[in-house]
Amino acid sequence: MTGAAFSSQELTMTKLALYVPLKAKPGKEGDVADFLRSALPLVQQEPGTLTWYAIEEGAGQYAIFDTFETEADRQAHLDGKVAAALMEKAGDLFSEPPQIHKLTLLAAK
């Protein structure tokens, strides 16, 4: 953007994300949805987690998508209470171990 001033939004653009697809064990769909909803207050205590979404993608298919400005913020989230609870409940709730995908965002609004 030659010759144009950058807005404060552009200067603090979200740069990093996590995407964690989750597949509920048969009969555990309600428990997975409840678990994801219960994680929101924990994530709200993380100043470095800019956005956090718990998603139902389809029957028995869920995901978590969250964004961060720095790698330190992303790592703090991965070392935090939600990630620990996710791994603790994995064997009971999910038919496959959670796969954590680290993403780099190219553009965001």
Phi, psi and omega in degrees: 000073181294131176078359181252144176282143177275139175282161178297330178296319180292324182290333180249035182301137173300131186246331188232155180211166170233142173230123184232096176287143183227132178245115182290144169295148177305132181086354182254008184303314180296322179293322178295313179301316178297318179299314181297317178298322183290342181282341185305312180300328178292316180293326179297342178273358181260101183296335181276351176271106186286313176223151179213126181234132169256124192236138168258114185270338182172188182302112178075002183249123182229170176200160170240134175228125180219158185232156186213156176271324184232161176296325178297320177296316179296317180293323177299321177294316180296332178269001187271188186291323182293313179298320178297316180294322179300313181290326179295321183271353188306312183295331181276322189261329192247143179280345177223148177299142177301134176254118183264117180257120176270123184245153170248124181277132180269330179203150180207152176234000000 
